[in-house]
Amino acid sequence: MTSDPNPIVAAFDAAAETYDLVTPVQREVARALVFRAAAAIETTPLNILDLGAGAGHVTGFALAQWPDAKIAALDAAPAMLRKLRAKYPNVATLTRDARDLRDLPSYDLILSSMMLHWLDDPRAALMAWRQHLARNGKLCVATPVAGSLSAWRQFLNASGMDDAIWDFPPENFAAGLGARLEFSDFSADYPDAGAFLRGLKQAGARTPRPGARPNRAGALRRLLAASPGPFRIGFRIAFLTLSADQPE
Ligand SMILES: C[S@@+](CC[C@H](N)C(=O)[O-])C[C@H]1O[C@@H](n2cnc3c(N)ncnc32)[C@H](O)[C@@H]1O
């Protein structure tokens, strides 16, 4: 267990053992991110940083794409990085907060998938990360935006219950930064709504939106028991590509 006071990080840390088993969408998003990064970068990257690397979905695809690159995987959750090292022992890991990269060097490629939305100021994070790009480097980020998980919100709201779904950034949150932006929709199917909720918890994505009012456990249990049948959930993913700030 981590002693990290950030409850978001603590929840992911506690889910490290189950994360890979319940994150098919995150895995597909990671694959798509590395595919886009390979198309965006003009030269073979020698130094790569994976921010919010978790158990290594992105790191794994990056290693396959650029086997000779030096990859550093950064995450604040130590148990996540232990899982990553078990799969990819040659990858250097950095256990620290992704919002402060001050003493880190420049990288040819910085990747980050499904993490930016957990930060208090996603736009500021993009600007800070961009400072760590080497000349001609690329920052490639995948993040869910508004509209993600809306099926769960509708499911609860239709029964008069509140949802605690995280506030995803609006689609235009990076306007003005000069990012190349593409959107893509991903979905996952569950046997029922309860299975989705269990999966979310086993992935560590259990921190409620600040200010959200918790539902009574009994009421939620009754709603789930009365709602058998398939449940589909969607993620709207923004893929952003930013270049290093070029000197005037
Ligand atoms: C949904 S997981 C994504 C992991 C991986 N990138 C993937 O695609 O599977 C989010 C990760 O971001 C990490 N994280 C959240 N906030 C962080 C922060 N402020 N600094 C560093 N890591 C953070 C969590 O510990 C978790 O491993």
The ligand as a Gaussian input file, in Angstrom:
#p B3LYP/6-31G(d) Opt

LIG

0 1
 C       -6.310000       4.740000     -15.497000
 S       -4.666000       4.480000     -14.990000
 C       -3.865000       4.503000     -16.580000
 C       -2.626000       3.670000     -16.565000
 C       -1.976000       3.438000     -17.925000
 N       -1.529000       4.675000     -18.520000
 C       -2.946000       2.728000     -18.848000
 O       -3.253000       3.275000     -19.901000
 O       -3.382000       1.634000     -18.496000
 C       -4.179000       6.055000     -14.313000
 C       -2.794000       6.023000     -13.677000
 O       -2.405000       7.371000     -13.381000
 C       -1.750000       7.378000     -12.129000
 N       -1.866000       8.721000     -11.556000
 C       -2.985000       9.392000     -11.216000
 N       -2.676000      10.607000     -10.754000
 C       -1.324000      10.710000     -10.806000
 C       -0.387000      11.740000     -10.491000
 N       -0.793000      12.928000     -10.003000
 N        0.929000      11.512000     -10.695000
 C        1.358000      10.319000     -11.180000
 N        0.524000       9.304000     -11.495000
 C       -0.800000       9.496000     -11.319000
 C       -2.459000       6.305000     -11.317000
 O       -1.665000       5.835000     -10.261000
 C       -2.731000       5.242000     -12.381000
 O       -1.709000       4.286000     -12.430000

